[in-house]
């Protein structure tokens, strides 16, 4: 029977309670650098099995606070019964909590395998588990630990090499170092002979933070010295259309009038106008009358128009299916390109294993049909208006991602690697209601800009809409649930960062280190796990 001292449980709960405060809306990002310390102290002297359950408790509490908006999305907008919505939230957070549980057990194991130096692999294990979470069961890399630092621009520029995972690594390493320093100091204060000072962990953490700060600062200062040669004036429209009337046919004309009125605010000097995901309350390709209205609107704006709309296609057996698409329309009415969403939302846009295991489920949110994934990354291009004394300008290429896709680093970086000179994301965050999710969603876009050093324009139905520069500075951001027409000048460039070229090399390296250490533990050591020693008193 496992004996659980109240102290250890309270410490694990403390980490779980602190984690949500690291992310929007609370936005106390600096808290992430100490939030894991209570859990690490609680794990001192535990067996792996004990550490697993304690980590699971901590992870479940933390993710319940971070993902509480799931209840709003399912109950308010998906019409799922409230009790069922809470049950699904708990199932989701129990799954996400497993990653913290495995980390906790692994950290205790690594410490046992390589006394004193095994903890250097703890951040590698955390990053490896974040990478697994990005892809396992379709993937849910929501609120990775590194995202908590989206406002710390003078520290996160290392993401152009290491991705968001590199920032997570640095945070976990610092937490481990500070926890070990605390465990070393407490016996000293109480008059006991302390163990050996963990100077290696502390100094390594301090050096890496210093190097990250120096690198990030040099990039930001250098960018100010060498301004971009080419810029575009881009406008994003936030119509704030209630989800309850979004697909109401009687509201179509009002929807188009709203878009027309907001787009007209940009005047004639805009190079590109962007509307949100599923902006048209109809299937664009199937409504000739409304097509003409959109073409007339683009002509009045005198700029290409990027907008979201479903597309209908047929399979080999002539059964219809839907694509969640973004269309690029020229001011003359020519269709310049279309991007089809490639990473769909499970249980929102499609049901995994619907034909076999989950045949009894319907979608958890209301929609107009089952969606299928698009073919892959698509680069769109258009001819911007001539600037200055130029008689003509060259075509500009950009990548567009739709809603949920922007949280997947590798998906976005493939568009950057494919030649995109700036990036766009369109979304409908109305499903989240007045929760922390729109802010969390927006914060992740900052890292996509930093990883690829490309500017981002974001158009959201109810917010947050805005612009982010290539180094993660938020140029402008709208409040949620307001009408808005935002315009900004963004740089056009093709930097091809290490990350946009090679992707998650660092994260896979962390996974390799973790696997090697696990193999060493399985095959390189003999004998049962030693008895756990008493935890260091507080």
NORDA-V982695 format. One record per residue. N is the residue number from 1. RES is the residue in one letter. OMEGA is omega as a letter, one per 40 degrees, with the letter a starting at -180 (999 if undefined). Layout:
# NORDA-V982695
N/RES/OMEGA + N/RES/OMEGA
This chain:
# NORDA-V982695
1/X/a + 2/X/i + 3/X/a + 4/X/i + 5/X/a + 6/X/a + 7/X/a + 8/X/i + 9/X/a + 10/X/i + 11/X/i + 12/X/i + 13/X/a + 14/X/i + 15/X/i + 16/X/i + 17/X/a + 18/X/a + 19/X/a + 20/X/a + 21/X/i + 22/X/a + 23/X/i + 24/X/e + 25/X/a + 26/X/i + 27/X/i + 28/X/a + 29/X/a + 30/X/i + 31/X/a + 32/X/a + 33/X/i + 34/X/a + 35/X/a + 36/X/a + 37/X/i + 38/X/i + 39/X/a + 40/X/i + 41/X/i + 42/X/a + 43/X/a + 44/X/i + 45/X/a + 46/X/i + 47/X/i + 48/X/a + 49/X/i + 50/X/a + 51/X/a + 52/X/a + 53/X/i + 54/X/i + 55/X/i + 56/X/i + 57/X/a + 58/X/a + 59/X/i + 60/X/i + 61/X/a + 62/X/a + 63/X/i + 64/X/i + 65/X/a + 66/X/a + 67/X/a + 68/X/a + 69/X/i + 70/X/i + 71/X/i + 72/X/a + 73/X/a + 74/X/a + 75/X/a + 76/X/a + 77/X/i + 78/X/i + 79/X/i + 80/X/i + 81/X/a + 82/X/a + 83/X/i + 84/X/i + 85/X/i + 86/X/i + 87/X/i + 88/X/i + 89/X/a + 90/X/i + 91/X/i + 92/X/a + 93/X/i + 94/X/i + 95/X/a + 96/X/i + 97/X/i + 98/X/a + 99/X/i + 100/X/i + 101/X/i + 102/X/i + 103/X/a + 104/X/i + 105/X/i + 106/X/i + 107/X/i + 108/X/i + 109/X/a + 110/X/i + 111/X/a + 112/X/a + 113/X/a + 114/X/a + 115/X/i + 116/X/a + 117/X/i + 118/X/a + 119/X/i + 120/X/a + 121/X/a + 122/X/i + 123/X/i + 124/X/i + 125/X/i + 126/X/i + 127/X/i + 128/X/i + 129/X/i + 130/X/i + 131/X/i + 132/X/i + 133/X/i + 134/X/a + 135/X/a + 136/X/i + 137/X/a + 138/X/i + 139/X/i + 140/X/a + 141/X/a + 142/X/i + 143/X/i + 144/X/a + 145/X/a + 146/X/a + 147/X/i + 148/X/a + 149/X/a + 150/X/i + 151/X/a + 152/X/a + 153/X/a + 154/X/i + 155/X/a + 156/X/a + 157/X/i + 158/X/i + 159/X/i + 160/X/i + 161/X/a + 162/X/a + 163/X/i + 164/X/a + 165/X/i + 166/X/i + 167/X/i + 168/X/i + 169/X/a + 170/X/i + 171/X/a + 172/X/i + 173/X/i + 174/X/i + 175/X/i + 176/X/a + 177/X/a + 178/X/i + 179/X/i + 180/X/i + 181/X/i + 182/X/a + 183/X/i + 184/X/a + 185/X/a + 186/X/i + 187/X/i + 188/X/a + 189/X/a + 190/X/i + 191/X/i + 192/X/i + 193/X/a + 194/X/i + 195/X/a + 196/X/a + 197/X/i + 198/X/a + 199/X/a + 200/X/i + 201/X/a + 202/X/a + 203/X/i + 204/X/i + 205/X/a + 206/X/a + 207/X/a + 208/X/i + 209/X/i + 210/X/i + 211/X/i + 212/X/i + 213/X/a + 214/X/i + 215/X/a + 216/X/a + 217/X/a + 218/X/i + 219/X/a + 220/X/i + 221/X/i + 222/X/i + 223/X/i + 224/X/a + 225/X/a + 226/X/a + 227/X/a + 228/X/a + 229/X/a + 230/X/i + 231/X/i + 232/X/i + 233/X/a + 234/X/i + 235/X/i + 236/X/a + 237/X/i + 238/X/a + 239/X/a + 240/X/i + 241/X/a + 242/X/a + 243/X/a + 244/X/a + 245/X/a + 246/X/a + 247/X/i + 248/X/a + 249/X/a + 250/X/a + 251/X/a + 252/X/a + 253/X/i + 254/X/i + 255/X/a + 256/X/i + 257/X/i + 258/X/i + 259/X/a + 260/X/a + 261/X/a + 262/X/i + 263/X/a + 264/X/a + 265/X/a + 266/X/a + 267/X/a + 268/X/a + 269/X/a + 270/X/i + 271/X/a + 272/X/i + 273/X/a + 274/X/i + 275/X/a + 276/X/i + 277/X/i + 278/X/a + 279/X/a + 280/X/i + 281/X/a + 282/X/i + 283/X/a + 284/X/a + 285/X/a + 286/X/a + 287/X/a + 288/X/a + 289/X/i + 290/X/i + 291/X/a + 292/X/i + 293/X/i + 294/X/i + 295/X/i + 296/X/i + 297/X/i + 298/X/i + 299/X/i + 300/X/i + 301/X/a + 302/X/a + 303/X/i + 304/X/a + 305/X/i + 306/X/a + 307/X/i + 308/X/i + 309/X/i + 310/X/i + 311/X/i + 312/X/i + 313/X/a + 314/X/i + 315/X/a + 316/X/a + 317/X/i + 318/X/i + 319/X/a + 320/X/i + 321/X/a + 322/X/i + 323/X/i + 324/X/a + 325/X/i + 326/X/a + 327/X/i + 328/X/a + 329/X/i + 330/X/i + 331/X/i + 332/X/i + 333/X/i + 334/X/i + 335/X/a + 336/X/a + 337/X/i + 338/X/i + 339/X/i + 340/X/a + 341/X/a + 342/X/i + 343/X/a + 344/X/i + 345/X/i + 346/X/a + 347/X/i + 348/X/i + 349/X/i + 350/X/i + 351/X/i + 352/X/i + 353/X/a + 354/X/a + 355/X/a + 356/X/a + 357/X/a + 358/X/a + 359/X/a + 360/X/a + 361/X/i + 362/X/i + 363/X/a + 364/X/i + 365/X/a + 366/X/i + 367/X/a + 368/X/i + 369/X/i + 370/X/a + 371/X/i + 372/X/a + 373/X/i + 374/X/a + 375/X/a + 376/X/a + 377/X/i + 378/X/i + 379/X/i + 380/X/i + 381/X/i + 382/X/a + 383/X/i + 384/X/i + 385/X/i + 386/X/i + 387/X/i + 388/X/a + 389/X/a + 390/X/i + 391/X/i + 392/X/i + 393/X/a + 394/X/i + 395/X/i + 396/X/a + 397/X/i + 398/X/i + 399/X/i + 400/X/i + 401/X/a + 402/X/i + 403/X/a + 404/X/a + 405/X/a + 406/X/i + 407/X/a + 408/X/a + 409/X/a + 410/X/i + 411/X/a + 412/X/a + 413/X/i + 414/X/i + 415/X/i + 416/X/i + 417/X/i + 418/X/i + 419/X/i + 420/X/a + 421/X/i + 422/X/a + 423/X/a + 424/X/i + 425/X/i + 426/X/a + 427/X/i + 428/X/a + 429/X/i + 430/X/i + 431/X/a + 432/X/a + 433/X/a + 434/X/a + 435/X/i + 436/X/a + 437/X/i + 438/X/i + 439/X/i + 440/X/a + 441/X/a + 442/X/a + 443/X/a + 444/X/i + 445/X/i + 446/X/a + 447/X/i + 448/X/i + 449/X/a + 450/X/a + 451/X/a + 452/X/a + 453/X/i + 454/X/i + 455/X/i + 456/X/i + 457/X/a + 458/X/i + 459/X/a + 460/X/a + 461/X/a + 462/X/a + 463/X/e + 464/X/i + 465/X/i + 466/X/a + 467/X/i + 468/X/a + 469/X/a + 470/X/a + 471/X/i + 472/X/i + 473/X/i + 474/X/a + 475/X/i + 476/X/i + 477/X/a + 478/X/i + 479/X/i + 480/X/i + 481/X/i + 482/X/i + 483/X/a + 484/X/i + 485/X/a + 486/X/i + 487/X/i + 488/X/i + 489/X/a + 490/X/a + 491/X/i + 492/X/a + 493/X/i + 494/X/a + 495/X/a + 496/X/i + 497/X/i + 498/X/a + 499/X/a + 500/X/i + 501/X/a + 502/X/i + 503/X/a + 504/X/i + 505/X/a + 506/X/a + 507/X/i + 508/X/i + 509/X/i + 510/X/i + 511/X/i + 512/X/i + 513/X/a + 514/X/a + 515/X/i + 516/X/i + 517/X/i + 518/X/i + 519/X/i + 520/X/i + 521/X/a + 522/X/a + 523/X/a + 524/X/i + 525/X/a + 526/X/i + 527/X/a + 528/X/i + 529/X/a + 530/X/i + 531/X/i + 532/X/i + 533/X/a + 534/X/i + 535/X/i + 536/X/a + 537/X/i + 538/X/999
